[in-house]
Amino acid sequence: MPRMVLLALCATFCLTGCAGLTDPYQREGTWNPEHVNDTNLAVMVDNPADLQRGRPLQISNGQTSAAAVSRFLNGKVKRLPESGVAELKPVGNGYGTSDGAITQ
């Protein structure tokens, strides 16, 4: 039994040096996520003044939004128009019915 324990310890110590080979962020020549959040934010911000104060909301029609929510809650969601790109078919997933309607 002590020989098996010794072999297990040796294998463990030998495999600890393999992290650089298996971890994609440790391998040489791979992309490292450094300062990506700051870079993405800088690209997304159109106007640097928006970081200090926001812009006023544009005029919206609350009745259109309320009607959409009402249709959703009553299970009468409008179908998407046919685009000709791909046909969408709802699939039952245990949360709704196979026709895409939500059940409670």
C-alpha positions in Angstrom: 0.0 0.0 0.0 2.8 2.6 0.8 4.1 2.0 -2.7 0.8 3.0 -4.3 0.7 6.1 -2.2 4.2 7.0 -3.2 3.3 6.5 -6.9 0.2 8.6 -6.5 2.2 11.4 -4.9 4.9 11.2 -7.7 2.2 11.4 -10.4 0.6 14.4 -8.6 3.8 16.3 -8.4 4.7 15.5 -12.1 1.3 16.7 -13.3 1.4 20.0 -11.4 3.8 21.4 -14.0 1.3 20.8 -16.8 -1.0 23.8 -16.1 0.9 25.9 -18.6 0.1 23.3 -21.3 -3.5 22.9 -20.6 -4.7 26.3 -19.5 -5.5 28.4 -22.6 -4.6 31.6 -20.8 -1.2 30.3 -19.7 0.0 29.0 -23.1 2.5 31.2 -25.0 1.1 33.0 -28.1 -2.6 33.0 -26.9 -4.8 36.1 -26.3 -4.8 37.3 -22.8 -7.8 39.3 -21.5 -6.1 42.4 -20.2 -8.0 45.7 -20.0 -10.6 44.5 -22.4 -13.5 46.0 -20.4 -11.9 49.5 -20.6 -11.2 49.0 -24.3 -14.8 47.9 -25.1 -16.2 50.8 -23.1 -14.0 53.2 -25.0 -15.2 51.8 -28.3 -18.9 51.9 -27.3 -18.9 55.4 -25.9 -19.8 57.7 -28.8 -19.3 60.9 -26.8 -16.9 61.0 -23.8 -19.3 63.4 -22.1 -21.8 60.6 -21.9 -19.6 59.0 -19.2 -20.2 61.9 -16.9 -23.8 62.5 -17.6 -26.3 60.7 -19.7 -28.5 61.8 -22.6 -32.2 62.5 -22.2 -34.5 59.7 -23.4 -36.1 60.1 -26.8 -39.9 60.3 -27.1 -41.4 56.9 -26.9 -44.9 55.6 -27.2 -45.9 53.8 -23.9 -49.2 52.6 -25.4 -47.3 50.5 -28.0 -45.1 48.9 -25.3 -48.1 48.3 -23.0 -50.1 46.6 -25.8 -47.1 44.3 -26.5 -46.9 43.3 -22.8 -50.6 42.7 -22.7 -50.5 40.5 -25.8 -47.6 38.6 -24.2 -49.4 38.1 -20.9 -52.6 36.9 -22.6 -50.7 34.4 -24.9 -51.5 36.3 -28.1 -48.0 37.2 -29.2 -47.8 38.4 -32.9 -45.8 36.1 -35.2 -42.6 37.4 -36.7 -42.8 38.2 -40.4 -41.4 35.7 -42.9 -37.9 36.9 -43.8 -37.0 34.1 -46.3 -33.7 33.6 -44.5 -34.6 30.8 -42.2 -37.7 29.2 -40.9 -38.2 29.3 -37.2 -40.0 26.4 -35.5 -40.8 26.6 -31.8 -39.7 23.5 -29.8 -41.3 22.5 -26.5 -38.8 22.8 -23.7 -40.8 22.0 -20.6 -41.6 25.7 -19.9 -44.2 26.2 -22.6 -46.2 24.3 -25.2 -44.9 23.1 -28.6 -46.7 26.0 -30.3 -44.6 28.5 -28.4 -47.3 29.8 -26.1 -46.3 30.2 -22.5 -48.2 28.2 -19.9 -48.5 28.8 -16.2 
